[in-house]
Amino acid sequence: MKKITAIYPGTFDPVTNGHLDIIERASKLFDNVIITIAVNSNKKPLFTENERVDMIKNVTKKFKNVSVDFFDGLLVSYAKKKKASVIIRGLRAISDFDYEFQIALTNRKLVPEVNTIFLMPSEKYSFLNSSLVRELASYNANLKEFVPEYVHRKLKEKYTK
Ligand code: ADP
């Protein structure tokens, strides 16, 4: 049977429990999941690409069909190169929809054989995003509910330097 590879693109600055929820769901649905870090993002990330890879690798060790990579340029070209037929995106709330809908339809125009699939996280993560986590970390808040222990440690290191 044909194996399905899915890519999960994002900034992951840093990876949160919301991302992990989506990764776990995707790992059960697809044969291979490649978490791919966008390096040409206009955002100025807190963590370097290597730091983000290190954190993702550390917290996804238990998922044997999940790997981590980078991409620079057009996402659909990357998908084709990796022979991926699925792009995964997380949908937290209706506020994500407009933007995601536009990107998904644009990508489908560019490469019709690649489909975007939206997964919804547990409702307890529906408010969570990386920028909230960064802001809370800068005030030394307790992030136990929001990020894995390893990521929490890395955030503390960043903000105590
Ligand atoms: P981007 O800059 O591409 O939005 P993010 O790292 O913020 O990168 O998010 C990557 C993907 O993960 C996006 O599809 C986003 O909607 C999804 N995502 C982010 N946080 C959550 C969360 N708490 N629950 C579910 N999906 C999420």
Backbone and ligand atoms as CSV (ligand in chain L), in Angstrom:
chain,resi,resn,atom,element,x,y,z
A,1,MET,N,N,0.829,-1.214,0.000
A,1,MET,CA,C,0.000,0.000,0.000
A,1,MET,C,C,0.859,1.257,0.000
A,2,LYS,N,N,0.331,2.301,-0.618
A,2,LYS,CA,C,1.083,3.552,-0.693
A,2,LYS,C,C,1.227,4.184,0.696
A,3,LYS,N,N,2.449,4.567,1.007
A,3,LYS,CA,C,2.664,5.215,2.313
A,3,LYS,C,C,2.424,6.711,2.188
A,4,ILE,N,N,1.774,7.267,3.177
A,4,ILE,CA,C,1.465,8.702,3.127
A,4,ILE,C,C,2.397,9.491,4.042
A,5,THR,N,N,3.098,10.444,3.412
A,5,THR,CA,C,3.947,11.346,4.186
A,5,THR,C,C,3.242,12.682,4.321
A,6,ALA,N,N,3.217,13.183,5.568
A,6,ALA,CA,C,2.604,14.491,5.832
A,6,ALA,C,C,3.676,15.422,6.379
A,7,ILE,N,N,3.598,16.693,5.988
A,7,ILE,CA,C,4.522,17.661,6.587
A,7,ILE,C,C,3.730,18.607,7.483
A,8,TYR,N,N,4.351,18.983,8.569
A,8,TYR,CA,C,3.705,19.900,9.525
A,8,TYR,C,C,4.601,21.136,9.640
A,9,PRO,N,N,4.299,22.184,8.849
A,9,PRO,CA,C,5.169,23.358,8.847
A,9,PRO,C,C,4.791,24.376,9.927
A,10,GLY,N,N,5.766,25.129,10.360
A,10,GLY,CA,C,5.486,26.185,11.333
A,10,GLY,C,C,6.765,26.834,11.804
A,11,THR,N,N,6.602,27.768,12.726
A,11,THR,CA,C,7.769,28.473,13.265
A,11,THR,C,C,8.293,27.760,14.514
A,12,PHE,N,N,7.384,27.217,15.303
A,12,PHE,CA,C,7.738,26.427,16.494
A,12,PHE,C,C,8.743,27.158,17.389
A,13,ASP,N,N,8.388,28.388,17.765
A,13,ASP,CA,C,9.326,29.238,18.525
A,13,ASP,C,C,8.788,29.559,19.912
A,14,PRO,N,N,8.712,28.631,20.829
A,14,PRO,CA,C,9.124,27.227,20.762
A,14,PRO,C,C,7.916,26.308,20.545
A,15,VAL,N,N,8.226,25.006,20.433
A,15,VAL,CA,C,7.169,23.987,20.335
A,15,VAL,C,C,6.385,23.977,21.659
A,16,THR,N,N,5.049,23.902,21.564
A,16,THR,CA,C,4.192,23.940,22.767
A,16,THR,C,C,3.398,22.630,22.883
A,17,ASN,N,N,2.660,22.503,23.967
A,17,ASN,CA,C,1.795,21.328,24.123
A,17,ASN,C,C,0.690,21.304,23.065
A,18,GLY,N,N,0.330,22.471,22.535
A,18,GLY,CA,C,-0.663,22.520,21.450
A,18,GLY,C,C,-0.096,21.885,20.183
A,19,HIS,N,N,1.138,22.247,19.839
A,19,HIS,CA,C,1.797,21.622,18.685
A,19,HIS,C,C,1.897,20.103,18.903
A,20,LEU,N,N,2.282,19.729,20.129
A,20,LEU,CA,C,2.466,18.293,20.413
A,20,LEU,C,C,1.168,17.515,20.269
A,21,ASP,N,N,0.072,18.153,20.649
A,21,ASP,CA,C,-1.243,17.525,20.500
A,21,ASP,C,C,-1.498,17.212,19.016
A,22,ILE,N,N,-1.184,18.186,18.162
A,22,ILE,CA,C,-1.386,18.000,16.714
A,22,ILE,C,C,-0.423,16.921,16.177
A,23,ILE,N,N,0.816,16.958,16.646
A,23,ILE,CA,C,1.824,15.980,16.188
A,23,ILE,C,C,1.385,14.556,16.536
A,24,GLU,N,N,0.879,14.383,17.745
A,24,GLU,CA,C,0.432,13.046,18.168
A,24,GLU,C,C,-0.732,12.550,17.298
A,25,ARG,N,N,-1.693,13.447,17.044
A,25,ARG,CA,C,-2.824,13.058,16.191
A,25,ARG,C,C,-2.334,12.692,14.792
A,26,ALA,N,N,-1.416,13.516,14.249
A,26,ALA,CA,C,-0.917,13.276,12.894
A,26,ALA,C,C,-0.124,11.976,12.827
A,27,SER,N,N,0.631,11.686,13.874
A,27,SER,CA,C,1.471,10.474,13.839
A,27,SER,C,C,0.613,9.214,13.796
A,28,LYS,N,N,-0.631,9.323,14.288
A,28,LYS,CA,C,-1.535,8.162,14.248
A,28,LYS,C,C,-2.241,8.044,12.895
A,29,LEU,N,N,-2.315,9.153,12.174
A,29,LEU,CA,C,-3.066,9.156,10.912
A,29,LEU,C,C,-2.196,8.847,9.691
A,30,PHE,N,N,-0.917,9.257,9.761
A,30,PHE,CA,C,-0.062,9.157,8.567
A,30,PHE,C,C,1.142,8.256,8.830
A,31,ASP,N,N,1.717,7.731,7.734
A,31,ASP,CA,C,2.852,6.823,7.886
A,31,ASP,C,C,4.092,7.568,8.372
A,32,ASN,N,N,4.312,8.747,7.788
A,32,ASN,CA,C,5.461,9.567,8.198
A,32,ASN,C,C,5.003,10.993,8.387
A,33,VAL,N,N,5.531,11.620,9.424
A,33,VAL,CA,C,5.232,13.033,9.662
A,33,VAL,C,C,6.567,13.777,9.758
A,34,ILE,N,N,6.719,14.785,8.912
A,34,ILE,CA,C,7.939,15.608,8.986
A,34,ILE,C,C,7.542,16.977,9.539
A,35,ILE,N,N,8.060,17.285,10.714
A,35,ILE,CA,C,7.831,18.628,11.275
A,35,ILE,C,C,8.866,19.513,10.613
A,36,THR,N,N,8.417,20.555,9.940
A,36,THR,CA,C,9.368,21.331,9.164
A,36,THR,C,C,9.341,22.803,9.579
A,37,ILE,N,N,10.513,23.274,9.971
A,37,ILE,CA,C,10.632,24.626,10.521
A,37,ILE,C,C,10.853,25.623,9.385
A,38,ALA,N,N,9.991,26.637,9.335
A,38,ALA,CA,C,10.120,27.671,8.305
A,38,ALA,C,C,11.275,28.587,8.682
A,39,VAL,N,N,12.302,28.646,7.826
A,39,VAL,CA,C,13.465,29.468,8.185
A,39,VAL,C,C,13.421,30.859,7.551
A,40,ASN,N,N,12.555,31.046,6.573
A,40,ASN,CA,C,12.528,32.363,5.925
A,40,ASN,C,C,11.407,33.236,6.478
A,41,SER,N,N,10.975,32.848,7.679
A,41,SER,CA,C,9.863,33.571,8.291
A,41,SER,C,C,10.250,35.036,8.528
A,42,ASN,N,N,9.280,35.926,8.373
A,42,ASN,CA,C,9.554,37.348,8.626
A,42,ASN,C,C,9.663,37.645,10.115
A,43,LYS,N,N,9.135,36.681,10.899
A,43,LYS,CA,C,9.198,36.874,12.345
A,43,LYS,C,C,10.666,36.758,12.788
A,44,LYS,N,N,11.002,37.498,13.834
A,44,LYS,CA,C,12.358,37.369,14.374
A,44,LYS,C,C,12.291,36.406,15.556
A,45,PRO,N,N,12.741,35.161,15.345
A,45,PRO,CA,C,12.522,34.165,16.391
A,45,PRO,C,C,13.404,34.359,17.628
A,46,LEU,N,N,12.886,33.890,18.759
A,46,LEU,CA,C,13.655,33.900,20.012
A,46,LEU,C,C,14.721,32.812,19.975
A,47,PHE,N,N,14.333,31.639,19.468
A,47,PHE,CA,C,15.257,30.495,19.429
A,47,PHE,C,C,15.839,30.329,18.028
A,48,THR,N,N,17.111,29.936,17.951
A,48,THR,CA,C,17.734,29.688,16.649
A,48,THR,C,C,17.099,28.429,16.033
A,49,GLU,N,N,17.359,28.223,14.751
A,49,GLU,CA,C,16.818,27.020,14.094
A,49,GLU,C,C,17.301,25.757,14.811
A,50,ASN,N,N,18.585,25.736,15.140
A,50,ASN,CA,C,19.123,24.539,15.785
A,50,ASN,C,C,18.518,24.307,17.162
A,51,GLU,N,N,18.282,25.382,17.883
A,51,GLU,CA,C,17.645,25.235,19.206
A,51,GLU,C,C,16.219,24.700,19.052
A,52,ARG,N,N,15.518,25.180,18.033
A,52,ARG,CA,C,14.141,24.712,17.824
A,52,ARG,C,C,14.120,23.247,17.413
A,53,VAL,N,N,15.077,22.845,16.561
A,53,VAL,CA,C,15.178,21.430,16.174
A,53,VAL,C,C,15.461,20.580,17.404
A,54,ASP,N,N,16.410,21.029,18.206
A,54,ASP,CA,C,16.791,20.273,19.396
A,54,ASP,C,C,15.575,20.068,20.312
A,55,MET,N,N,14.794,21.126,20.526
A,55,MET,CA,C,13.628,20.999,21.422
A,55,MET,C,C,12.587,20.053,20.828
A,56,ILE,N,N,12.325,20.198,19.512
A,56,ILE,CA,C,11.306,19.336,18.890
A,56,ILE,C,C,11.747,17.877,18.954
A,57,LYS,N,N,13.047,17.643,18.632
A,57,LYS,CA,C,13.546,16.254,18.675
A,57,LYS,C,C,13.372,15.685,20.064
A,58,ASN,N,N,13.748,16.473,21.046
A,58,ASN,CA,C,13.682,16.001,22.421
A,58,ASN,C,C,12.262,15.632,22.847
A,59,VAL,N,N,11.285,16.436,22.456
A,59,VAL,CA,C,9.926,16.195,22.960
A,59,VAL,C,C,9.091,15.278,22.062
A,60,THR,N,N,9.658,14.872,20.914
A,60,THR,CA,C,8.888,13.964,20.043
A,60,THR,C,C,9.561,12.588,19.914
A,61,LYS,N,N,10.554,12.349,20.794
A,61,LYS,CA,C,11.312,11.094,20.739
A,61,LYS,C,C,10.432,9.856,20.689
A,62,LYS,N,N,9.310,9.894,21.418
A,62,LYS,CA,C,8.480,8.682,21.523
A,62,LYS,C,C,7.685,8.381,20.249
A,63,PHE,N,N,7.616,9.344,19.328
A,63,PHE,CA,C,6.878,9.087,18.084
A,63,PHE,C,C,7.859,8.613,17.008
A,64,LYS,N,N,7.819,7.331,16.716
A,64,LYS,CA,C,8.845,6.750,15.851
A,64,LYS,C,C,8.724,7.177,14.384
A,65,ASN,N,N,7.544,7.608,13.972
A,65,ASN,CA,C,7.369,8.001,12.557
A,65,ASN,C,C,7.415,9.523,12.371
A,66,VAL,N,N,7.957,10.224,13.368
A,66,VAL,CA,C,8.028,11.689,13.289
A,66,VAL,C,C,9.486,12.126,13.182
A,67,SER,N,N,9.773,13.014,12.213
A,67,SER,CA,C,11.139,13.557,12.097
A,67,SER,C,C,11.070,15.077,11.981
A,68,VAL,N,N,12.232,15.710,12.019
A,68,VAL,CA,C,12.288,17.185,12.009
A,68,VAL,C,C,13.200,17.649,10.888
A,69,ASP,N,N,12.813,18.737,10.247
A,69,ASP,CA,C,13.603,19.265,9.129
A,69,ASP,C,C,13.364,20.780,9.033
A,70,PHE,N,N,14.057,21.430,8.107
A,70,PHE,CA,C,13.859,22.862,7.842
A,70,PHE,C,C,13.314,23.031,6.438
A,71,PHE,N,N,12.686,24.155,6.162
A,71,PHE,CA,C,12.464,24.488,4.766
A,71,PHE,C,C,12.595,25.994,4.579
A,72,ASP,N,N,13.023,26.333,3.372
A,72,ASP,CA,C,13.278,27.719,3.023
A,72,ASP,C,C,12.669,27.884,1.643
A,73,GLY,N,N,11.805,28.845,1.446
A,73,GLY,CA,C,11.202,29.020,0.124
A,73,GLY,C,C,9.765,28.545,0.120
A,74,LEU,N,N,9.353,27.993,-1.019
A,74,LEU,CA,C,7.944,27.610,-1.183
A,74,LEU,C,C,7.646,26.277,-0.495
A,75,LEU,N,N,6.610,26.287,0.329
A,75,LEU,CA,C,6.270,25.062,1.056
A,75,LEU,C,C,5.875,23.925,0.110
A,76,VAL,N,N,5.129,24.245,-0.942
A,76,VAL,CA,C,4.677,23.165,-1.835
A,76,VAL,C,C,5.851,22.536,-2.603
A,77,SER,N,N,6.877,23.314,-2.879
A,77,SER,CA,C,8.064,22.741,-3.538
A,77,SER,C,C,8.746,21.774,-2.577
A,78,TYR,N,N,8.792,22.177,-1.326
A,78,TYR,CA,C,9.382,21.294,-0.304
A,78,TYR,C,C,8.554,20.004,-0.209
A,79,ALA,N,N,7.221,20.143,-0.208
A,79,ALA,CA,C,6.347,18.965,-0.108
A,79,ALA,C,C,6.619,18.009,-1.270
A,80,LYS,N,N,6.748,18.559,-2.468
A,80,LYS,CA,C,7.000,17.715,-3.648
A,80,LYS,C,C,8.333,16.992,-3.510
A,81,LYS,N,N,9.336,17.749,-3.067
A,81,LYS,CA,C,10.680,17.175,-2.903
A,81,LYS,C,C,10.656,15.993,-1.928
A,82,LYS,N,N,9.843,16.118,-0.886
A,82,LYS,CA,C,9.770,15.069,0.140
A,82,LYS,C,C,8.731,14.000,-0.204
A,83,LYS,N,N,8.092,14.130,-1.370
A,83,LYS,CA,C,7.014,13.224,-1.789
A,83,LYS,C,C,5.882,13.185,-0.742
A,84,ALA,N,N,5.612,14.348,-0.169
A,84,ALA,CA,C,4.533,14.441,0.820
A,84,ALA,C,C,3.253,14.832,0.101
A,85,SER,N,N,2.145,14.174,0.443
A,85,SER,CA,C,0.874,14.516,-0.206
A,85,SER,C,C,-0.042,15.298,0.730
A,86,VAL,N,N,0.408,15.501,1.962
A,86,VAL,CA,C,-0.430,16.188,2.948
A,86,VAL,C,C,0.362,17.275,3.673
A,87,ILE,N,N,-0.292,18.435,3.824
A,87,ILE,CA,C,0.236,19.498,4.692
A,87,ILE,C,C,-0.700,19.564,5.891
A,88,ILE,N,N,-0.155,19.491,7.080
A,88,ILE,CA,C,-0.994,19.560,8.287
A,88,ILE,C,C,-0.921,20.963,8.860
A,89,ARG,N,N,-2.073,21.475,9.255
A,89,ARG,CA,C,-2.108,22.731,10.002
A,89,ARG,C,C,-3.057,22.546,11.182
A,90,GLY,N,N,-2.779,23.257,12.243
A,90,GLY,CA,C,-3.659,23.188,13.414
A,90,GLY,C,C,-4.685,24.309,13.337
A,91,LEU,N,N,-5.914,23.992,13.674
A,91,LEU,CA,C,-6.966,25.029,13.726
A,91,LEU,C,C,-7.430,25.150,15.166
A,92,ARG,N,N,-7.133,26.303,15.761
A,92,ARG,CA,C,-7.483,26.470,17.164
A,92,ARG,C,C,-8.869,27.060,17.325
A,93,ALA,N,N,-9.149,28.059,16.512
A,93,ALA,CA,C,-10.412,28.793,16.666
A,93,ALA,C,C,-10.765,29.351,15.307
A,94,ILE,N,N,-11.941,29.903,15.220
A,94,ILE,CA,C,-12.406,30.448,13.950
A,94,ILE,C,C,-11.475,31.568,13.474
A,95,SER,N,N,-10.794,32.220,14.423
A,95,SER,CA,C,-9.878,33.312,14.070
A,95,SER,C,C,-8.698,32.812,13.224
A,96,ASP,N,N,-8.356,31.537,13.289
A,96,ASP,CA,C,-7.279,30.984,12.452
A,96,ASP,C,C,-7.762,30.777,11.012
A,97,PHE,N,N,-9.094,30.704,10.851
A,97,PHE,CA,C,-9.629,30.157,9.614
A,97,PHE,C,C,-9.323,30.972,8.353
A,98,ASP,N,N,-9.573,32.280,8.382
A,98,ASP,CA,C,-9.405,33.123,7.186
A,98,ASP,C,C,-8.032,32.978,6.564
A,99,TYR,N,N,-7.037,33.142,7.422
A,99,TYR,CA,C,-5.651,33.079,6.974
A,99,TYR,C,C,-5.311,31.689,6.422
A,100,GLU,N,N,-5.692,30.660,7.189
A,100,GLU,CA,C,-5.357,29.289,6.802
A,100,GLU,C,C,-6.060,28.881,5.500
A,101,PHE,N,N,-7.307,29.329,5.345
A,101,PHE,CA,C,-8.106,29.010,4.163
A,101,PHE,C,C,-7.425,29.581,2.917
A,102,GLN,N,N,-6.981,30.818,3.028
A,102,GLN,CA,C,-6.321,31.492,1.913
A,102,GLN,C,C,-5.024,30.766,1.517
A,103,ILE,N,N,-4.226,30.427,2.513
A,103,ILE,CA,C,-2.950,29.751,2.233
A,103,ILE,C,C,-3.201,28.365,1.637
A,104,ALA,N,N,-4.182,27.641,2.205
A,104,ALA,CA,C,-4.444,26.275,1.743
A,104,ALA,C,C,-4.908,26.283,0.286
A,105,LEU,N,N,-5.782,27.223,-0.058
A,105,LEU,CA,C,-6.285,27.274,-1.447
A,105,LEU,C,C,-5.173,27.717,-2.402
A,106,THR,N,N,-4.328,28.621,-1.946
A,106,THR,CA,C,-3.207,29.060,-2.788
A,106,THR,C,C,-2.266,27.886,-3.047
A,107,ASN,N,N,-1.949,27.162,-1.984
A,107,ASN,CA,C,-1.050,26.012,-2.153
A,107,ASN,C,C,-1.657,24.973,-3.092
A,108,ARG,N,N,-2.968,24.790,-2.996
A,108,ARG,CA,C,-3.618,23.795,-3.867
A,108,ARG,C,C,-3.610,24.244,-5.322
A,109,LYS,N,N,-3.714,25.554,-5.543
A,109,LYS,CA,C,-3.602,26.073,-6.915
A,109,LYS,C,C,-2.219,25.762,-7.474
A,110,LEU,N,N,-1.206,25.930,-6.618
A,110,LEU,CA,C,0.176,25.727,-7.075
A,110,LEU,C,C,0.472,24.250,-7.322
A,111,VAL,N,N,0.038,23.399,-6.404
A,111,VAL,CA,C,0.289,21.948,-6.539
A,111,VAL,C,C,-0.988,21.191,-6.130
A,112,PRO,N,N,-1.855,20.873,-7.116
A,112,PRO,CA,C,-3.178,20.289,-6.786
A,112,PRO,C,C,-3.111,18.958,-6.053
A,113,GLU,N,N,-2.037,18.201,-6.232
A,113,GLU,CA,C,-2.012,16.869,-5.597
A,113,GLU,C,C,-1.641,16.911,-4.108
A,114,VAL,N,N,-1.263,18.076,-3.615
A,114,VAL,CA,C,-0.969,18.183,-2.184
A,114,VAL,C,C,-2.169,18.817,-1.473
A,115,ASN,N,N,-2.717,18.092,-0.505
A,115,ASN,CA,C,-3.879,18.597,0.228
A,115,ASN,C,C,-3.520,19.059,1.632
A,116,THR,N,N,-4.158,20.144,2.055
A,116,THR,CA,C,-3.962,20.604,3.438
A,116,THR,C,C,-5.034,19.979,4.310
A,117,ILE,N,N,-4.606,19.400,5.415
A,117,ILE,CA,C,-5.556,18.798,6.350
A,117,ILE,C,C,-5.450,19.534,7.683
A,118,PHE,N,N,-6.601,19.965,8.188
A,118,PHE,CA,C,-6.625,20.703,9.450
A,118,PHE,C,C,-6.980,19.774,10.587
A,119,LEU,N,N,-6.212,19.867,11.652
A,119,LEU,CA,C,-6.503,19.072,12.844
A,119,LEU,C,C,-6.799,20.020,14.000
A,120,MET,N,N,-7.747,19.653,14.817
A,120,MET,CA,C,-8.086,20.487,15.969
A,120,MET,C,C,-7.500,19.891,17.231
A,121,PRO,N,N,-6.845,20.728,18.033
A,121,PRO,CA,C,-6.263,20.203,19.275
A,121,PRO,C,C,-7.345,20.046,20.335
A,122,SER,N,N,-6.984,19.407,21.414
A,122,SER,CA,C,-7.862,19.372,22.581
A,122,SER,C,C,-8.228,20.807,22.937
A,123,GLU,N,N,-9.464,21.006,23.400
A,123,GLU,CA,C,-9.914,22.382,23.681
A,123,GLU,C,C,-9.037,23.069,24.720
A,124,LYS,N,N,-8.338,22.273,25.545
A,124,LYS,CA,C,-7.508,22.930,26.566
A,124,LYS,C,C,-6.298,23.650,25.961
A,125,TYR,N,N,-6.007,23.390,24.691
A,125,TYR,CA,C,-4.894,24.097,24.035
A,125,TYR,C,C,-5.378,25.120,23.015
A,126,SER,N,N,-6.679,25.357,22.965
A,126,SER,CA,C,-7.201,26.165,21.869
A,126,SER,C,C,-6.838,27.651,22.005
A,127,PHE,N,N,-6.340,28.057,23.166
A,127,PHE,CA,C,-5.945,29.465,23.362
A,127,PHE,C,C,-4.432,29.618,23.262
A,128,LEU,N,N,-3.728,28.505,23.137
A,128,LEU,CA,C,-2.274,28.512,23.333
A,128,LEU,C,C,-1.509,28.818,22.054
A,129,ASN,N,N,-0.532,29.707,22.142
A,129,ASN,CA,C,0.379,29.897,21.006
A,129,ASN,C,C,1.775,30.235,21.527
A,130,SER,N,N,2.758,30.167,20.637
A,130,SER,CA,C,4.150,30.336,21.071
A,130,SER,C,C,4.425,31.741,21.595
A,131,SER,N,N,3.756,32.748,21.030
A,131,SER,CA,C,4.089,34.101,21.491
A,131,SER,C,C,3.586,34.324,22.922
A,132,LEU,N,N,2.445,33.710,23.242
A,132,LEU,CA,C,1.939,33.785,24.620
A,132,LEU,C,C,2.943,33.114,25.573
A,133,VAL,N,N,3.448,31.974,25.139
A,133,VAL,CA,C,4.407,31.235,25.952
A,133,VAL,C,C,5.685,32.064,26.165
A,134,ARG,N,N,6.147,32.730,25.104
A,134,ARG,CA,C,7.365,33.556,25.237
A,134,ARG,C,C,7.130,34.707,26.206
A,135,GLU,N,N,5.961,35.314,26.080
A,135,GLU,CA,C,5.676,36.454,26.944
A,135,GLU,C,C,5.598,36.005,28.417
A,136,LEU,N,N,4.888,34.904,28.648
A,136,LEU,CA,C,4.781,34.411,30.029
A,136,LEU,C,C,6.161,34.045,30.579
A,137,ALA,N,N,6.992,33.444,29.720
A,137,ALA,CA,C,8.335,33.041,30.166
A,137,ALA,C,C,9.162,34.267,30.545
A,138,SER,N,N,8.968,35.360,29.833
A,138,SER,CA,C,9.756,36.563,30.130
A,138,SER,C,C,9.394,37.123,31.509
A,139,TYR,N,N,8.191,36.766,32.018
A,139,TYR,CA,C,7.799,37.190,33.365
A,139,TYR,C,C,7.986,36.061,34.376
A,140,ASN,N,N,8.709,35.034,33.926
A,140,ASN,CA,C,9.025,33.918,34.816
A,140,ASN,C,C,7.775,33.193,35.345
A,141,ALA,N,N,6.729,33.149,34.534
A,141,ALA,CA,C,5.491,32.474,34.943
A,141,ALA,C,C,5.681,30.958,34.896
A,142,ASN,N,N,4.793,30.260,35.591
A,142,ASN,CA,C,4.844,28.797,35.561
A,142,ASN,C,C,4.195,28.298,34.267
A,143,LEU,N,N,4.961,27.568,33.473
A,143,LEU,CA,C,4.475,27.166,32.143
A,143,LEU,C,C,4.181,25.675,32.048
A,144,LYS,N,N,4.066,25.034,33.215
A,144,LYS,CA,C,3.915,23.573,33.247
A,144,LYS,C,C,2.791,23.051,32.350
A,145,GLU,N,N,1.699,23.782,32.304
A,145,GLU,CA,C,0.541,23.326,31.524
A,145,GLU,C,C,0.715,23.565,30.021
A,146,PHE,N,N,1.681,24.407,29.669
A,146,PHE,CA,C,1.754,24.920,28.298
A,146,PHE,C,C,2.843,24.302,27.435
A,147,VAL,N,N,3.957,23.980,28.067
A,147,VAL,CA,C,5.088,23.421,27.296
A,147,VAL,C,C,5.680,22.235,28.045
A,148,PRO,N,N,6.338,21.312,27.316
A,148,PRO,CA,C,7.007,20.208,28.005
A,148,PRO,C,C,8.146,20.741,28.890
A,149,GLU,N,N,8.498,19.942,29.901
A,149,GLU,CA,C,9.531,20.322,30.874
A,149,GLU,C,C,10.831,20.790,30.199
A,150,TYR,N,N,11.250,20.071,29.175
A,150,TYR,CA,C,12.519,20.406,28.485
A,150,TYR,C,C,12.453,21.812,27.876
A,151,VAL,N,N,11.328,22.124,27.273
A,151,VAL,CA,C,11.154,23.448,26.637
A,151,VAL,C,C,11.090,24.527,27.718
A,152,HIS,N,N,10.449,24.200,28.820
A,152,HIS,CA,C,10.360,25.131,29.954
A,152,HIS,C,C,11.768,25.514,30.426
A,153,ARG,N,N,12.610,24.492,30.518
A,153,ARG,CA,C,14.003,24.724,30.957
A,153,ARG,C,C,14.739,25.635,29.978
A,154,LYS,N,N,14.556,25.368,28.687
A,154,LYS,CA,C,15.242,26.170,27.656
A,154,LYS,C,C,14.751,27.620,27.678
A,155,LEU,N,N,13.462,27.800,27.968
A,155,LEU,CA,C,12.918,29.160,28.054
A,155,LEU,C,C,13.520,29.899,29.246
A,156,LYS,N,N,13.640,29.177,30.355
A,156,LYS,CA,C,14.221,29.796,31.559
A,156,LYS,C,C,15.655,30.225,31.259
A,157,GLU,N,N,16.403,29.348,30.565
A,157,GLU,CA,C,17.802,29.677,30.231
A,157,GLU,C,C,17.864,30.953,29.389
A,158,LYS,N,N,16.960,31.068,28.430
A,158,LYS,CA,C,16.942,32.246,27.540
A,158,LYS,C,C,16.735,33.527,28.324
A,159,TYR,N,N,15.780,33.452,29.252
A,159,TYR,CA,C,15.403,34.690,29.934
A,159,TYR,C,C,16.236,34.992,31.176
A,160,THR,N,N,17.176,34.084,31.513
A,160,THR,CA,C,18.045,34.427,32.648
A,160,THR,C,C,19.453,34.769,32.167
A,161,LYS,N,N,19.672,34.742,30.839
A,161,LYS,CA,C,20.998,35.063,30.295
A,161,LYS,C,C,21.296,36.531,30.449
L,1,ADP,P1,P,3.122,29.618,12.039
L,1,ADP,O1,O,4.079,30.760,12.162
L,1,ADP,O2,O,3.172,28.870,10.767
L,1,ADP,O3,O,1.703,29.937,12.483
L,1,ADP,P2,P,3.326,28.176,14.501
L,1,ADP,O4,O,4.508,27.503,15.088
L,1,ADP,O5,O,2.749,29.321,15.272
L,1,ADP,O6,O,3.736,28.604,13.071
L,1,ADP,O7,O,2.194,27.116,14.240
L,1,ADP,C1,C,2.372,26.025,13.389
L,1,ADP,C2,C,1.054,25.326,13.215
L,1,ADP,O8,O,0.612,24.834,14.459
L,1,ADP,C3,C,-0.079,26.215,12.712
L,1,ADP,O9,O,-0.913,25.442,11.886
L,1,ADP,C4,C,-0.805,26.606,13.964
L,1,ADP,O10,O,-2.166,26.886,13.700
L,1,ADP,C5,C,-0.668,25.339,14.755
L,1,ADP,N1,N,-0.753,25.590,16.187
L,1,ADP,C6,C,-0.070,26.485,16.930
L,1,ADP,N2,N,-0.435,26.448,18.230
L,1,ADP,C7,C,-1.416,25.492,18.302
L,1,ADP,C8,C,-2.246,24.994,19.357
L,1,ADP,N3,N,-2.198,25.474,20.591
L,1,ADP,N4,N,-3.107,24.025,19.047
L,1,ADP,C9,C,-3.202,23.555,17.791
L,1,ADP,N5,N,-2.486,23.982,16.742
L,1,ADP,C10,C,-1.597,24.938,17.003
